[in-house]
Amino acid sequence: MDDYMFRSYVKECTIVTEATSYLEILNYSDPSLNTVEEHRLSLHELPDEFNNFLHRRGAFAPATPKNGATLVSGMRLILQQNAEHKETFSPRYLSLSHQAYEDMVRVMRLPFRAIEGGSVVGPFFWSAFDQDDADPHLQIIFRKSDVRKKGRTRGWELMLSHSFRTGITNGYAKGTESSDLVKCIDHLKACAEQVMHPMLLPVIILSHDLSAKNDQKQREAREWLRKLEHAVSMRDEVLPEESRYIKESMVDLDQINRDLVECHSQVLWKRPQAYQEIILGMYKAMNGFWEVAGQNPAYGGRGGEVDRLHRSMESRLEFYQAKLKGIENYAHTTLERLSIQRAALYNIIAQKESKLGLQMAGEQRRLAHAAKRDSTSMKTLSLLGAIFLPATYLASVFSMTFFNFQDQNPGSGSGGGGGDDEPVVSKDLWIYFAITVPLTLAIVLLWRWWDRRRERRYEAEDRDIEAGIAKMELQIMRNMRKRTMNTARTWGTSDLRSPTWVSEGGKSLTE
């Protein structure tokens, strides 16, 4: 079943090209014969070189030790340390050809299931023994693949297979530049004499992955949180470097909200819970290794060098577990404080929205009254009518008797022209003006008095509206402060040993 699934998964994979090299560490009973060699493999120019490395033939054939020395331990790795292709850690992508990958897995007896773990995200560790009882191999998969960032996949992958009969660990390791795989391999070469323990490289990778960068991320998140707390609570001790949240003498709530999200994501970077599970898986692999190696004289038994290294790595894993527990508690506190600030920010936004709603309601009320007043614009027409209507009316009346346009005595008109049909103005014309002018002035003054009285009534109504809006806003803000961010203290802080409780009447009640 495993063989069929392995072949079917390999055929479905897309091939990308990565720079490849090999690392061979061989330790002998005579330490002067120990070798550490790393060279580049040319898969396209010299395809036979890859097969020669796998099968240990040609230039890679085992050398005959001198002076009766024997091979004690070794590690042989195929490396792709700076993988650059943007899809190199995408599911169903291989950085070796189908045939080269299949040959590598089969010859080095690497775990078939590694091809199925290509879609795993986050840190992943797995270990088990193969089914060969005559020559059991401890197989290990250690992988971490992050989500795509800036269009590229990131992560690292490690496959190992340790032979208890030869003491050699074969494997394949690939990582992008962000994975620090180059530093891990340098660390491994510095510890070349300890490669008899197959968990050496996984522990080295774990130590680099849990470096001080993780602690610094949490420290930076906590410092970021402190600035956000100052901005949200609007404390007086806001520092100049926190002025990014102040824009035109106003707190930039949008920027605070964005930074709360970014700070939250930074706290969740490399969650400690996931790595605690990795450490538990490593404990299981180490116990399985020592159950077999402890009974093999080649590993030195209890008190030997491998046993001391084994106990050293166990203590290191315990150290990382304690460290992760501390980070978990630290991150939990940060997340709780972030939740509090987010709730406070939402309350502030709600308060501002309610205040804006009140302002809009007030403006609408004022607009409604303005529209009502504007609807009286017809008063101008009424005024014009009041001015001209009396004169028109009186003119129509006086035209009947006060003016005579047909002179009955030709040649004797007041105009002195002596012509026929000259109009004659009545001597009572002054009556028209004497009545029209006072009547018009009386009407205009009466309208003016009435209009001013109406304007004073409108002003009183506007003042009542403004007072009602301000009173309603204060009442709403008072109720919201009671529910959320009331700053009134319920006990005195002058003497912490004897808190003073304040009653409603203003009297103190001492415990």
C-alpha positions in Angstrom: 0.0 0.0 0.0 2.7 2.5 1.0 4.7 1.7 -2.2 1.7 2.3 -4.5 0.7 5.5 -2.7 4.2 6.8 -2.8 4.6 6.2 -6.6 1.2 7.8 -7.3 2.0 10.9 -5.3 5.4 11.3 -6.9 3.8 11.2 -10.4 1.4 13.9 -9.6 4.1 16.4 -8.5 5.4 19.3 -10.6 9.2 19.7 -10.8 11.1 22.9 -9.9 14.8 23.4 -10.0 16.9 24.2 -7.0 20.7 24.2 -6.3 21.7 20.9 -4.8 24.8 19.8 -2.8 25.8 16.8 -0.7 27.2 16.6 2.8 29.1 13.5 4.0 30.3 13.2 7.6 32.2 10.0 8.5 33.6 9.2 12.0 36.1 6.4 12.6 37.5 4.7 15.6 40.7 6.7 14.8 39.6 10.4 15.0 42.4 11.4 12.7 40.6 9.8 9.9 37.3 11.6 10.4 36.0 13.5 7.3 33.5 16.3 6.7 32.9 17.0 3.1 30.3 19.2 1.4 30.3 19.7 -2.4 27.8 20.8 -5.0 25.9 18.2 -7.0 25.3 18.8 -10.7 22.1 17.0 -11.4 21.8 18.1 -15.0 25.5 18.2 -16.1 26.6 15.0 -14.3 23.5 12.9 -13.5 25.6 9.9 -12.7 27.2 11.8 -9.8 23.8 11.8 -8.0 23.4 8.1 -8.4 27.0 7.5 -7.3 26.4 9.4 -4.1 23.2 7.5 -3.4 24.8 4.1 -4.0 28.3 5.0 -2.6 30.2 4.1 -5.6 32.8 5.8 -7.8 34.2 8.8 -6.0 31.8 8.2 -3.1 32.8 4.6 -2.5 33.7 3.9 1.1 37.5 4.2 1.7 39.4 1.4 3.4 40.5 2.7 6.9 44.1 2.4 7.8 45.7 0.8 10.8 42.6 -1.4 11.4 40.3 1.6 12.1 36.6 1.0 11.7 33.7 3.2 10.7 31.8 4.3 13.9 29.1 6.7 12.6 28.3 8.9 9.8 25.7 11.2 8.2 25.1 11.6 4.5 22.7 14.4 3.4 21.4 15.7 0.1 21.0 19.5 0.7 19.0 22.3 -1.0 19.9 25.0 1.5 18.7 28.2 -0.3 15.6 27.2 -2.2 14.5 30.1 -4.3 11.6 29.0 -6.5 8.4 30.7 -5.4 6.5 27.3 -5.4 9.2 25.2 -3.8 7.1 24.5 -0.7 3.7 24.4 -2.4 1.7 21.1 -2.2 2.7 18.5 -4.9 5.9 20.3 -5.9 9.3 18.6 -6.0 12.7 20.1 -6.4 14.2 16.9 -7.8 13.1 15.0 -10.8 10.6 12.2 -10.3 13.2 9.5 -10.8 15.8 11.2 -8.7 13.4 11.7 -5.8 12.2 8.1 -6.0 15.7 6.8 -6.2 16.8 8.9 -3.2 13.9 7.7 -1.0 14.3 4.1 -1.9 18.1 3.8 -1.7 18.5 5.9 1.4 15.4 4.2 2.9 13.8 7.6 3.7 10.1 7.6 4.8 7.6 7.2 1.9 5.1 9.3 3.8 7.1 12.4 3.4 5.6 13.1 0.0 2.2 13.1 1.6 3.3 15.7 4.1 4.0 18.3 1.4 0.7 20.0 2.1 1.3 20.2 5.8 1.4 23.8 7.2 3.1 24.9 10.4 5.6 22.8 12.3 5.3 19.1 11.9 7.2 16.2 13.3 6.8 12.4 12.8 9.0 9.4 13.6 8.6 5.6 13.3 10.6 2.4 12.6 10.4 0.8 9.2 9.3 -2.8 8.7 12.7 -4.3 8.4 13.3 -6.4 11.5 16.8 -7.5 10.4 18.1 -4.0 9.9 15.6 -1.6 11.5 15.8 2.1 10.5 14.4 5.0 12.5 12.7 7.3 10.0 12.1 11.0 10.8 10.1 13.7 9.1 10.5 17.3 10.4 8.9 20.0 8.3 7.6 23.5 8.5 5.9 25.2 5.6 4.5 28.7 6.1 1.9 30.5 4.0 2.9 32.4 1.0 4.6 35.7 1.7 5.4 38.3 -1.0 4.4 35.7 -3.7 6.8 33.0 -2.4 6.5 30.0 -0.2 8.7 29.6 2.8 9.8 26.8 5.1 12.1 23.9 5.5 11.9 20.1 5.3 14.0 17.3 6.8 13.8 13.6 6.1 16.2 11.2 7.9 16.7 7.4 8.2 19.1 6.0 10.7 20.5 2.5 10.4 21.4 0.8 13.7 23.5 -1.7 12.0 25.9 0.8 10.3 25.3 3.8 12.6 24.9 6.0 9.5 22.0 8.5 9.1 20.9 9.3 5.5 18.7 12.2 4.7 17.4 15.0 2.6 17.1 18.6 3.8 15.7 21.6 2.0 15.0 25.2 3.2 14.4 28.7 2.0 16.7 31.6 3.0 14.4 32.5 6.0 14.7 29.0 7.5 18.3 29.4 8.7 19.1 26.0 7.3 22.6 27.1 6.3 23.4 28.0 9.9 21.9 24.7 11.0 24.2 22.8 8.7 27.2 24.8 9.9 26.2 23.9 13.4 26.0 20.2 12.4 29.4 20.2 10.9 30.8 21.7 14.1 29.3 18.8 16.0 30.3 16.2 13.4 31.6 13.7 16.0 28.1 13.5 17.5 26.2 12.5 14.4 25.7 8.9 15.7 22.6 10.2 17.4 19.9 10.7 14.6 18.1 13.4 16.6 21.1 15.7 16.5 20.1 17.6 13.4 16.4 17.9 14.3 17.3 19.3 17.8 19.7 21.8 16.1 17.0 22.9 13.7 14.5 23.3 16.6 17.1 25.4 18.6 17.5 27.8 15.7 13.8 28.0 15.1 13.2 28.8 18.8 16.0 31.3 18.9 15.9 34.7 20.6 14.0 36.1 17.7 10.9 34.6 19.0 11.4 36.1 22.5 12.1 39.5 20.9 8.9 39.3 18.8 6.9 38.9 22.0 8.8 41.8 23.7 8.2 44.0 20.7 4.5 43.1 20.7 4.3 43.9 24.4 6.0 47.3 23.9 3.6 48.0 20.9 0.7 47.0 23.2 1.8 49.6 25.8 1.8 52.3 23.2 -1.7 51.3 22.1 -2.9 51.3 25.7 -1.7 54.8 26.1 -3.4 55.9 22.9 -6.7 54.2 23.6 -6.9 55.3 27.2 -5.6 58.8 26.2 -3.2 58.9 29.2 -1.2 62.0 29.9 2.2 60.2 29.7 2.0 59.6 26.0 5.6 59.7 24.6 6.7 61.6 21.5 7.3 58.4 19.6 3.7 57.5 20.1 2.5 60.6 18.3 1.7 58.5 15.2 -1.7 58.0 16.8 -2.3 61.8 17.1 -3.3 63.5 13.9 -4.4 67.2 13.9 -4.9 67.1 17.7 -7.2 64.1 17.3 -6.6 60.5 18.1 -6.4 58.4 14.9 -8.8 55.6 15.7 -8.3 53.9 12.3 -4.5 53.7 12.8 -5.0 52.3 16.3 -7.4 49.7 15.0 -5.0 48.6 12.3 -2.1 48.4 14.8 -4.2 46.3 17.2 -4.7 43.7 14.4 -1.0 43.8 13.5 0.0 43.4 17.1 -2.4 40.5 17.6 -0.9 38.7 14.6 2.7 39.3 15.9 1.8 37.7 19.2 0.5 34.6 17.4 3.8 34.3 15.5 5.2 30.8 16.2 2.5 29.8 18.7 4.2 28.0 21.6 1.4 25.3 21.7 2.5 24.0 18.3 6.1 23.7 19.3 5.2 22.0 22.6 3.6 19.2 20.5 6.8 19.0 18.4 8.9 18.5 21.5 6.5 15.7 22.7 7.0 14.1 19.3 10.8 14.4 19.7 10.7 12.8 23.1 8.9 9.9 21.6 11.5 9.6 18.8 14.4 9.8 21.3 12.8 7.1 23.5 12.3 4.8 20.5 15.9 5.4 19.5 17.4 4.6 22.9 15.2 1.5 23.3 17.2 0.0 20.4 20.5 1.8 20.7 20.8 1.2 24.5 21.0 -2.6 23.8 23.5 -2.2 21.0 27.2 -2.3 22.2 28.2 -0.1 19.3 26.4 2.9 20.9 28.4 2.5 24.2 25.5 1.6 26.4 24.7 3.5 29.6 27.3 6.1 30.5 28.8 6.1 27.0 29.2 9.1 24.8 25.9 8.6 22.9 24.1 8.2 26.3 25.6 11.5 27.5 24.6 13.2 24.3 21.1 11.7 24.6 20.7 13.0 28.1 22.0 16.4 27.0 19.5 16.7 24.2 16.7 15.5 26.6 17.6 18.3 29.0 17.7 20.8 26.2 14.2 19.7 25.1 13.0 20.2 28.7 14.6 23.6 28.7 12.7 24.5 25.4 9.5 23.1 26.9 9.8 25.3 30.0 10.7 28.3 27.8 7.7 27.7 25.6 5.5 27.5 28.6 6.7 30.9 29.8 6.2 32.3 26.3 2.7 30.9 26.3 1.8 32.6 29.5 3.4 35.8 28.4 1.5 35.7 25.1 -1.7 34.9 26.8 -1.4 38.0 29.0 -0.6 40.1 25.9 -3.7 38.7 24.1 -5.9 39.4 27.1 -4.7 43.0 27.3 -5.2 43.3 23.5 -8.8 42.1 23.9 -9.4 44.7 26.6 -8.0 47.5 24.4 -10.0 46.3 21.5 -13.2 46.4 23.6 -12.3 49.9 24.9 -11.6 51.1 21.4 -15.0 49.8 20.2 -16.7 51.6 23.1 -14.9 54.8 22.1 -15.9 54.4 18.5 -19.5 53.7 19.6 -19.5 56.8 21.7 -18.2 58.9 18.9 -20.8 57.4 16.5 -23.6 58.1 19.0 -22.3 61.7 19.4 -22.1 62.1 15.7 -25.7 60.7 15.5 -26.8 63.4 18.0 -25.0 66.1 16.0 -26.7 64.9 12.8 -30.1 64.8 14.6 -29.5 68.4 15.8 -28.5 69.5 12.4 -31.6 67.9 10.9 -33.8 69.6 13.5 -32.2 72.9 12.7 -32.6 72.2 8.9 -36.2 71.4 9.5 -36.8 74.7 11.3 -34.9 76.5 8.7 -37.0 74.9 6.0 -40.1 75.9 8.0 -38.9 79.5 8.2 -37.9 79.4 4.6 -41.5 78.4 3.7 -42.5 81.8 4.9 -40.5 83.4 2.1 -43.9 84.3 0.6 -43.9 87.1 3.2 -42.0 89.2 0.7 -44.8 88.9 -1.8 -47.2 89.6 1.0 -45.3 92.7 1.9 -45.3 93.9 -1.7 -49.0 93.2 -1.8 -49.5 95.1 1.4 -47.6 98.1 0.0 -49.2 98.3 -3.4 -52.7 96.9 -2.7 -54.0 99.9 -0.6 -52.7 102.3 -3.3 -54.3 100.3 -6.0 -57.5 100.0 -4.2 -57.7 103.7 -3.3 -56.7 104.6 -6.9 -59.5 102.6 -8.2 -61.9 104.3 -5.8 -60.7 107.8 -6.3 -60.7 107.5 -10.1 -64.4 107.7 -10.0 -64.8 111.2 -8.5 -61.5 112.9 -7.7 -60.3 113.3 -11.3 -62.1 114.8 -14.2 -60.5 114.1 -17.6 -63.3 115.9 -19.5 -63.2 119.7 -18.9 -66.6 121.3 -19.1 -65.1 124.8 -19.8 -62.8 124.7 -22.8 -60.0 127.3 -22.8 -60.2 127.9 -19.1 -58.1 124.9 -18.0 -55.5 125.4 -15.4 -52.8 124.3 -17.8 -53.3 127.6 -19.7 -53.0 125.8 -23.0 -56.5 126.7 -24.1 -56.9 123.4 -25.9 -59.9 121.2 -25.9 -60.2 118.1 -23.8 -57.4 119.0 -21.4 -57.5 116.9 -18.2 -58.3 118.7 -15.0 -56.8 117.5 -11.6 -59.1 117.8 -8.7 -58.1 120.1 -5.9 -58.8 117.2 -3.5 -55.9 115.0 -4.8 -54.1 115.4 -1.5 -56.7 113.3 0.1 -55.4 110.3 -1.9 -51.8 110.7 -0.5 -53.0 111.7 2.9 -54.8 108.4 3.3 -52.5 106.1 1.2 -49.2 106.9 2.8 -50.2 106.6 6.5 -52.2 103.4 5.7 -49.2 101.8 4.0 -46.8 102.8 6.8 -49.2 101.4 9.4 -49.4 98.1 7.5 -45.6 97.9 7.1 -44.9 98.7 10.8 -47.5 96.2 11.9 -45.9 93.5 9.7 -42.5 94.3 11.0 -43.6 94.0 14.6 -45.2 90.7 13.9 -42.1 89.4 12.1 -39.7 90.3 14.9 -42.0 88.7 17.4 -41.9 85.5 15.3 -38.1 85.6 15.0 -37.8 85.8 18.8 -40.1 82.8 19.2 -37.9 80.9 16.7 -34.7 81.8 18.6 -36.2 80.6 21.8 -37.2 77.3 20.1 -33.6 76.9 18.8 -32.2 77.4 22.2 -34.5 74.8 23.6 -33.5 72.4 20.9 -29.8 73.0 21.6 -30.3 72.5 25.3 -32.3 69.4 24.8 -29.6 67.9 22.5 -26.8 68.7 24.9 -28.7 67.3 27.8 -29.5 64.1 25.9 -25.9 63.7 24.9 -24.6 64.2 28.4 -27.2 61.7 29.7 -26.1 59.1 27.1 -22.4 59.6 27.8 -23.0 59.4 31.5 -24.8 56.1 31.1 -22.1 54.7 28.8 -19.4 55.7 31.3 -21.2 53.9 34.0 -21.2 50.8 32.0 -17.7 50.8 30.5 -14.9 53.2 31.4 -16.0 54.9 34.6 -12.9 56.4 36.2 -14.4 57.1 39.6 -12.6 55.2 42.4 -14.6 53.4 45.0 -11.9 53.4 47.6 -9.1 55.8 48.6 -5.6 55.0 47.6 -3.8 57.0 50.3 -3.6 54.1 52.6 -3.5 50.7 51.0 -3.6 48.9 54.3 -7.0 50.5 55.2 -9.1 51.0 52.1 -11.8 53.6 52.6 -15.1 52.9 50.9 -17.2 55.9 49.7 -20.9 55.9 50.3 -23.5 57.7 48.3 -23.9 60.4 50.9 -20.2 61.2 50.7 -19.3 59.7 54.0 -16.4 57.2 54.3 -16.9 53.7 55.5 -13.7 52.2 56.8 -13.2 48.4 56.8 
